[in-house]
Amino acid sequence: MTDCLLVGGGIIGLSLAYELSCRGMAVTVVEQGEWGGQASSAAAGMLAPLKEFSQPGPMLELGMKSLELYPKWAEELEARTGIDVQACKSGLLTVALTEPESGELLEKYKWQKASGYAVEWMTGEEMRRVEPLLTEQAIAGIYSPEEGHINNRMLLNALVAACKKMGATLLSGSVVTGMAKEGGRIVGVETTTGPLRAGHTVIASGAWAGIMAEWLDFAVPVRPVRGQVASVSSSGIPLRTVIFGTSGYITPKLDGKIVLGATEDEAGFQRHVTLSGLAKVLDGVMPYVPALHSAAFQQAWAGLRPATADSMPLLGPVPGWQGVSIAGGHFRNGILLSPVTAKVMADYVESGREDALQPFLPSRFLGSTTNR
């Protein structure tokens, strides 16, 4: 019997397990495959809420809160584990190559600036002073100096190590086959390696959350969206800054690689890299940095991102049941939102209060449920 059982060992499940363990709770994490083997490992690790969210609202607010938490969180993980997660606040350029793109970006810049966010409007020449390798075809864009990126794979390694140091039990290679029910309460799960019992169970299984919620007669509209990503060597290509364009992004890492992405494929649970997907990624980024044509190719990989019907995560209790909640549906923002998700969900698990979870509660989808 454990205080809290996390179903899913991706970035969200591990972050919450670490947070709860730091608060003195007994925690178990069960994962069917490898740690962070789905969306978490396929991410580029960008910390860029101002780029990611196109309008003011709760998602941008949540992203900015998480960005504020990141420096201390990264330092704490390194101090506890000795693993450098390579957090880097190098800034980010969102680039327009055409006048229509420039007009759209200018409108975004105006409301972001009016809201007090740290953004600058730049001409093509000004952007090339920030990033000399940027194409001469870039005519304007937004520079956000406070945004950056992190090495998501090192972050996963650090979280696994930190969870173990804090006494959490990590079980990989164990497939959850059903929820354990006692009346209207969930008391754990059944797995291929035996039963697991807990005072509270959190479904943090990414793209599989919808399937598990169906076991509770709750229709959660979560679906997998495949993201294909590639990396090349940064040798001879000294990029300074993350570059975002309409057809792709380019993220220089501190470990000698440049991560390029990404597709958004409606391919069900198929995780493999396709030739057309790889071609789309490479063709999408090279117009922004011509030097990439000579880059040494390293690898390509893919993961399944959990998308929801309204593009917002699911945070909080499963309606109609006690002892079970969901933390998922972060789509391509799981890395960015992991520290804030861990904090607000840990607060909920401890107190039962739902205030900080609005408007992300799963109950917003009650209209599509056959809830008992």
Phi, psi and omega per residue, in radians:
M1 nan 2.227 3.126
T2 -2.118 2.774 3.133
D3 -1.147 -0.824 -3.094
C4 -2.433 2.298 3.116
L5 -1.920 2.162 3.098
L6 -1.790 2.120 3.102
V7 -1.701 1.777 -3.105
G8 2.195 2.131 -3.099
G9 -1.909 0.729 2.992
G10 -1.557 -2.902 -3.071
I11 -1.072 -0.647 -3.109
I12 -1.253 -0.840 3.136
G13 -1.069 -0.761 -3.137
L14 -1.197 -0.677 3.129
S15 -1.110 -0.756 3.133
L16 -1.195 -0.688 3.092
A17 -1.049 -0.741 3.120
Y18 -1.117 -0.795 -3.124
E19 -1.085 -0.798 3.141
L20 -1.146 -0.669 3.109
S21 -1.108 -0.681 3.099
C22 -1.126 -0.417 3.118
R23 -1.581 0.128 3.038
G24 1.568 0.193 3.133
M25 -1.549 2.602 3.027
A26 -1.442 2.149 -2.975
V27 -2.221 2.453 2.999
T28 -2.205 2.391 3.054
V29 -2.066 2.253 3.097
V30 -2.036 2.311 -3.062
E31 -2.365 2.321 -3.083
Q32 -1.291 -0.460 -3.097
G33 -2.185 -2.278 3.121
E34 -1.655 2.738 -3.110
W35 -1.124 2.164 3.135
G36 1.150 0.486 -3.009
G37 -1.401 -0.025 -3.107
Q38 -1.930 -1.915 -3.088
A39 -1.129 -0.634 -3.024
S40 -1.091 -0.752 -3.101
S41 -1.352 -0.325 -3.107
A42 -1.572 -0.062 -3.074
A43 -1.353 2.848 3.040
A44 -1.657 -0.094 3.058
G45 1.297 0.493 -3.107
M46 -1.406 2.445 3.094
L47 -1.967 1.428 -2.913
A48 -2.487 1.148 -3.133
P49 -1.119 -0.557 -3.118
L50 -1.210 -0.518 3.041
K51 -1.396 -0.712 -2.946
E52 -1.244 -0.643 -3.025
F53 -1.878 2.150 -2.917
S54 -1.531 -0.051 3.136
Q55 -2.636 2.783 3.087
P56 -1.154 2.702 3.134
G57 2.612 -2.995 -3.027
P58 -1.119 -0.566 -3.139
M59 -1.195 -0.751 3.103
L60 -1.126 -0.720 3.127
E61 -1.089 -0.744 3.125
L62 -1.127 -0.741 3.130
G63 -1.103 -0.705 3.139
M64 -1.195 -0.652 3.077
K65 -1.084 -0.727 -3.133
S66 -1.186 -0.687 3.099
L67 -1.042 -0.670 3.108
E68 -1.146 -0.580 -3.117
L69 -1.323 -0.398 -2.940
Y70 -1.054 -0.822 -3.063
P71 -1.006 -0.844 -3.137
K72 -1.160 -0.676 -3.134
W73 -1.098 -0.793 3.141
A74 -1.119 -0.724 3.117
E75 -1.100 -0.732 -3.132
E76 -1.120 -0.751 3.128
L77 -1.121 -0.713 3.122
E78 -1.151 -0.729 3.137
A79 -1.104 -0.605 -3.080
R80 -1.415 -0.526 -3.007
T81 -2.067 -0.318 -3.043
G82 1.389 0.125 -3.114
I83 -1.748 2.119 3.096
D84 -1.423 2.024 -3.114
V85 -1.491 0.057 3.009
Q86 1.010 0.771 3.036
A87 -1.177 2.303 -3.039
C88 -2.452 2.091 3.085
K89 -1.740 1.326 -3.031
S90 -1.682 -0.037 -3.092
G91 1.510 2.931 -3.072
L92 -2.554 2.365 3.082
L93 -1.904 2.175 2.990
T94 -1.816 2.036 -2.818
V95 -1.933 2.406 3.017
A96 -1.894 2.306 3.079
L97 -1.789 -0.209 -3.104
T98 -2.323 2.857 3.126
E99 -1.111 -0.741 3.085
P100 -1.051 -0.729 3.094
E101 -1.100 -0.695 3.130
S102 -1.091 -0.721 3.127
G103 -1.096 -0.719 3.119
E104 -1.141 -0.759 3.139
L105 -1.154 -0.628 -3.138
L106 -1.099 -0.682 3.100
E107 -1.119 -0.717 3.106
K108 -1.121 -0.765 3.124
Y109 -1.020 -0.705 -3.071
K110 -1.070 -0.813 -3.115
W111 -1.296 -0.543 3.093
Q112 -1.166 -0.744 3.118
K113 -1.134 -0.745 3.138
A114 -1.126 -0.466 3.130
S115 -1.463 -0.052 3.082
G116 1.586 0.205 -3.134
Y117 -1.393 2.705 -3.105
A118 -1.417 1.535 3.109
V119 -2.360 2.653 3.105
E120 -2.302 2.431 3.031
W121 -1.589 2.271 -3.063
M122 -2.261 2.551 2.947
T123 -1.337 2.985 3.097
G124 -1.015 -0.747 -3.135
E125 -1.100 -0.725 3.124
E126 -1.145 -0.680 3.107
M127 -1.131 -0.638 -3.130
R128 -1.250 -0.345 3.004
R129 -1.265 -0.572 3.068
V130 -1.290 -0.758 -3.126
E131 -2.313 1.648 -3.075
P132 -1.058 -0.402 -3.111
L133 -1.452 -0.054 3.131
L134 -1.156 2.459 -3.106
T135 -0.997 2.590 3.055
E136 -1.183 -0.257 -3.141
Q137 -1.356 -0.213 3.123
A138 -1.233 2.203 -3.063
I139 -1.840 -0.416 -3.125
A140 -2.994 2.986 3.097
G141 2.998 -3.120 -3.138
I142 -1.875 2.307 3.022
Y143 -1.919 2.172 3.104
S144 -2.066 1.681 -2.975
P145 -1.225 -0.318 -3.079
E146 -1.535 -0.127 -3.130
E147 -1.585 2.953 -3.107
G148 -3.031 -2.463 -3.074
H149 -2.778 2.985 -3.126
I150 -2.495 2.733 3.067
N151 -1.444 1.779 -3.009
N152 -1.114 -0.569 -3.139
R153 -1.251 -0.669 3.056
M154 -1.186 -0.611 3.084
L155 -1.090 -0.758 3.092
L156 -1.072 -0.769 3.108
N157 -1.054 -0.724 -3.129
A158 -1.150 -0.716 -3.135
L159 -1.168 -0.709 3.086
V160 -1.059 -0.813 -3.137
A161 -1.128 -0.716 -3.121
A162 -1.171 -0.711 3.109
C163 -1.051 -0.760 3.133
K164 -1.123 -0.737 3.132
K165 -1.090 -0.570 -3.133
M166 -1.500 0.049 3.035
G167 1.629 0.124 3.113
A168 -1.226 2.595 3.072
T169 -1.669 2.129 -3.104
L170 -1.971 2.079 -3.102
L171 -2.052 1.911 3.102
S172 -1.839 2.834 -3.136
G173 1.254 0.416 -3.126
S174 -2.153 2.076 -3.070
V175 -1.657 2.230 3.079
V176 -1.334 2.234 -3.085
T177 -1.919 -0.155 3.124
G178 3.103 2.887 3.097
M179 -1.650 2.456 3.096
A180 -1.571 2.117 -3.016
K181 -2.063 2.443 2.967
E182 -2.284 1.702 -3.029
G183 1.121 -2.173 3.137
G184 -1.676 0.285 -3.128
R185 -2.032 2.467 2.993
I186 -1.619 2.241 -3.069
V187 -2.032 0.229 3.121
G188 2.472 -2.712 -3.105
V189 -2.427 2.812 2.952
E190 -1.771 2.450 -3.117
T191 -2.344 2.973 3.116
T192 -1.215 -0.225 3.118
T193 -1.954 0.195 3.088
G194 2.148 2.964 -3.111
P195 -1.311 2.581 3.030
L196 -2.212 2.277 -3.093
R197 -2.083 2.528 -3.061
A198 -2.687 2.702 3.038
G199 -1.209 -0.573 3.107
H200 -2.511 2.403 3.122
T201 -2.047 2.299 3.102
V202 -2.023 2.167 3.061
I203 -1.463 1.915 -3.137
A204 -2.251 0.793 -2.966
S205 -1.718 0.395 3.018
G206 1.024 -2.217 -3.073
A207 -1.157 -0.262 3.136
W208 -1.585 -0.008 -3.083
A209 -1.074 -0.638 -3.132
G210 -1.105 -0.668 3.126
I211 -1.143 -0.757 -3.128
M212 -1.191 -0.628 3.117
A213 -1.147 -0.525 3.096
E214 -1.087 -0.528 3.081
W215 -1.104 -0.332 3.128
L216 -1.816 0.254 -3.135
D217 1.018 0.593 3.115
F218 -2.157 2.053 -3.069
A219 -1.494 1.721 3.107
V220 -1.715 2.086 -3.096
P221 -1.361 1.297 3.062
V222 -1.986 2.318 3.137
R223 -2.372 2.687 3.091
P224 -1.412 2.359 3.007
V225 -2.171 2.039 -3.074
R226 -1.288 2.320 3.028
G227 -2.017 2.125 3.108
Q228 -1.798 2.342 -3.005
V229 -2.361 2.677 3.096
A230 -2.372 2.857 3.035
S231 -2.386 2.598 3.049
V232 -2.257 2.854 3.110
S233 -1.304 2.488 3.086
S234 -1.536 0.039 3.134
S235 -1.037 2.125 -3.121
G236 1.376 0.037 3.131
I237 -2.267 1.398 -3.005
P238 -1.391 1.138 3.097
L239 -1.126 2.471 -3.139
R240 -1.804 -0.543 -2.842
T241 -2.335 2.585 3.011
V242 -1.168 2.364 3.127
I243 -2.114 2.257 3.076
F244 -2.011 2.289 2.996
G245 -2.201 -3.135 -3.138
T246 -1.236 -0.349 -3.073
S247 -2.003 0.163 3.104
G248 2.847 3.070 3.100
Y249 -2.341 2.741 -3.074
I250 -2.318 2.070 -3.046
T251 -2.167 1.839 3.079
P252 -1.293 2.294 -3.124
K253 -1.847 2.837 -3.120
L254 -1.397 -0.120 -3.090
D255 -1.771 0.291 3.034
G256 1.624 0.169 3.098
K257 -2.103 2.818 2.988
I258 -2.101 2.128 -3.114
V259 -1.638 2.321 -3.069
L260 -2.116 2.392 3.134
G261 -2.847 -3.074 -0.291
A262 -2.570 2.711 3.094
T263 -1.486 2.877 2.972
E264 -2.298 1.668 -2.987
D265 -1.877 2.247 2.997
E266 -1.481 1.489 -3.027
A267 -2.192 0.388 -3.115
G268 1.097 -2.412 -3.108
F269 -1.681 0.333 3.079
Q270 -1.388 2.129 -3.004
R271 -1.822 -0.118 -2.987
H272 -1.239 2.703 3.033
V273 -1.359 2.388 3.087
T274 -1.931 2.709 3.110
L275 -1.125 -0.688 3.125
S276 -1.162 -0.655 3.108
G277 -1.143 -0.772 3.116
L278 -1.092 -0.740 3.114
A279 -1.080 -0.690 3.134
K280 -1.113 -0.734 3.119
V281 -1.091 -0.881 -3.072
L282 -1.160 -0.773 3.123
D283 -1.130 -0.519 -3.085
G284 -1.277 -0.468 -3.041
V285 -1.757 -0.466 -3.020
M286 -1.116 -0.501 3.079
P287 -1.088 -0.371 -3.071
Y288 -1.542 -0.533 3.119
V289 -2.371 1.610 -3.091
P290 -0.976 -0.494 -3.139
A291 -1.072 -0.326 3.137
L292 -1.138 -0.341 3.124
H293 -1.026 -0.514 -3.098
S294 -1.771 0.120 -3.090
A295 -1.231 2.537 3.084
A296 -1.378 2.093 -3.133
F297 -1.201 2.425 3.123
Q298 -1.894 -1.115 -3.085
Q299 -2.833 2.935 3.026
A300 -2.349 2.580 -3.140
W301 -2.652 3.012 -3.095
A302 -2.575 2.731 3.078
G303 -2.574 2.906 -3.111
L304 -1.827 2.010 -3.123
R305 -1.610 2.383 -3.130
P306 -1.496 1.917 -3.120
A307 -1.801 2.494 3.075
T308 -1.897 2.923 -3.077
A309 -1.145 -0.508 -3.116
D310 -1.962 0.227 3.070
S311 1.110 0.432 3.059
M312 -2.158 2.616 -3.131
P313 -1.221 2.905 3.073
L314 -1.865 2.012 -3.100
L315 -2.335 1.950 3.059
G316 2.349 -2.979 -2.992
P317 -1.220 2.610 3.010
V318 -1.400 2.109 -3.087
P319 -1.010 2.413 3.075
G320 1.573 -0.064 -3.107
W321 -2.318 2.640 2.993
Q322 -1.835 2.662 3.028
G323 1.396 0.196 -3.138
V324 -2.529 2.446 3.117
S325 -2.504 3.019 3.138
I326 -2.146 2.443 2.947
A327 -2.334 1.719 -3.064
G328 -3.022 -2.932 3.140
G329 1.279 0.498 -3.072
H330 -1.428 -0.055 3.135
F331 0.934 -2.049 -3.092
R332 -1.733 0.291 -3.095
N333 -2.045 0.334 -3.126
G334 -1.085 -0.721 3.125
I335 -1.115 -0.871 3.131
L336 -1.008 -0.790 -2.968
L337 -1.590 0.048 -3.058
S338 -1.099 -0.809 -3.115
P339 -1.156 -0.689 -3.132
V340 -1.265 -0.627 3.080
T341 -1.090 -0.766 3.124
A342 -1.041 -0.714 -3.110
K343 -1.182 -0.900 -3.046
V344 -1.238 -0.583 3.113
M345 -1.278 -0.642 3.076
A346 -1.133 -0.694 3.067
D347 -1.025 -0.733 -3.135
Y348 -1.173 -0.801 -3.134
V349 -1.047 -0.658 3.140
E350 -1.268 -0.759 -2.963
S351 -1.848 -0.422 -3.043
G352 1.403 -0.001 -3.119
R353 -1.462 2.395 -3.040
E354 -1.838 0.002 -3.012
D355 -0.913 -0.852 -3.039
A356 -1.292 -0.115 -3.096
L357 -1.616 -0.155 3.078
Q358 -1.206 2.467 -0.013
P359 -1.717 0.611 -3.005
F360 -1.740 0.111 -3.095
L361 -1.086 2.407 3.084
P362 -1.028 -0.412 -3.116
S363 -1.078 -0.227 3.109
R364 -1.159 -0.271 3.118
F365 -1.765 0.313 -3.104
L366 -1.041 -0.441 -3.128
G367 -1.102 -0.329 -3.098
S368 -1.968 0.467 -3.044
T369 -2.044 2.723 2.958
T370 -1.943 0.759 -3.005
N371 -1.022 2.422 -3.091
R372 -1.417 nan nan
